Amino acid sequence: MDVSSIKRRRTFILFNVSSVLLALDQLTKSLALSRLEDGPVEVFWTLRFFLASNTGFAFGTAEGFGRWVGVVALIISVMLIRMKNQIEATGGVISLGLILGGALGNLADRIFRGDGWGQGAVVDFIDLQFWPIFNLADAGIVVGVGSLVYYLWKQDKNGLKAKSFGARNSDA
């Protein structure tokens, strides 16, 4: 494959994975908002669906800083898009797509579920009862970060050094 087709393939993978996660995240949040207003639904063992909202950062920290969290999410999203060409493995690009889709899913809540930029609350509904309540976007971010660390470690171990994503090159 030539360089331009590799770049197109990475872009295709990144945007498709992130789009699918974004769509599933928003669909499940809409279902949670419409079906969980009467209280929690017990599913299995400690898993239940319980409607909650978060105007802060991870695990409810930094309440009231939604605008800043939104700005950080935008910056991270741009960095992830630029980073796609420094990842050698397809799995690593999929990982970036999961992180991007998760960031955009929660950013969409902050934008569209409030009265202005960053004033919306992220909808959380998956409750394991021994872990903070989360959503599909959060799960995508966690799985994406974990697998991206693995792929970057493997890439470094194999001598395929990742380029600095801040450097100017023709890959961006």
SULZI-V144341 format. One record per residue. N is the residue number from 1. PHI is phi in degrees with one decimal (999 if undefined). Layout:
N,PHI
N,PHI
This chain:
1,999
2,-81.9
3,-60.8
4,-67.7
5,-72.7
6,-65.6
7,-62.7
8,-63.4
9,-64.4
10,-62.2
11,-62.3
12,-58.5
13,-63.0
14,-56.8
15,-73.3
16,-72.0
17,-62.8
18,-66.5
19,-66.7
20,-63.8
21,-64.1
22,-58.5
23,-63.7
24,-63.6
25,-61.5
26,-67.8
27,-63.1
28,-67.9
29,-67.5
30,-63.8
31,-62.7
32,-62.3
33,-62.8
34,-84.8
35,-109.9
36,-111.5
37,-69.6
38,-87.5
39,129.1
40,-69.5
41,-118.3
42,-76.1
43,-109.2
44,-161.5
45,49.5
46,-97.7
47,-78.8
48,-145.1
49,-102.4
50,-140.4
51,-75.9
52,-145.5
53,-133.2
54,-139.0
55,-98.8
56,-110.4
57,-105.2
58,-55.0
59,59.5
60,77.0
61,-76.6
62,59.1
63,-54.1
64,87.5
65,-102.8
66,-56.6
67,-62.4
68,-69.4
69,-63.0
70,-62.9
71,-63.0
72,-61.7
73,-62.4
74,-64.5
75,-62.5
76,-62.9
77,-60.8
78,-63.1
79,-62.1
80,-64.5
81,-63.1
82,-68.7
83,-76.7
84,-56.0
85,-85.8
86,-95.5
87,-97.3
88,-79.1
89,-87.2
90,-59.3
91,-60.2
92,-67.8
93,-69.4
94,-60.6
95,-59.2
96,-59.6
97,-62.9
98,-65.2
99,-65.3
100,-63.1
101,-61.4
102,-66.5
103,-62.3
104,-69.5
105,-62.8
106,-72.6
107,-64.9
108,-59.1
109,-61.3
110,-64.9
111,-84.3
112,-99.6
113,-110.3
114,-156.1
115,-92.7
116,176.9
117,-53.2
118,73.9
119,-95.6
120,-79.1
121,-106.6
122,-74.2
123,-86.1
124,-116.0
125,-152.8
126,-91.4
127,-121.9
128,-87.4
129,70.0
130,-127.1
131,-141.5
132,-57.6
133,-65.3
134,-141.9
135,-138.9
136,-65.5
137,-61.0
138,-60.3
139,-62.5
140,-61.1
141,-64.0
142,-64.0
143,-64.7
144,-62.8
145,-64.0
146,-59.8
147,-73.2
148,-64.7
149,-58.4
150,-60.2
151,-65.7
152,-67.7
153,-63.1
154,-64.9
155,-62.2
156,-67.1
157,-62.6
158,-84.2
159,81.9
160,-96.7
161,-61.5
162,-71.2
163,-71.8
164,-65.6
165,-72.5
166,-88.0
167,-76.7
168,-84.2
169,-154.8
170,-81.0
171,-79.3
172,-68.5
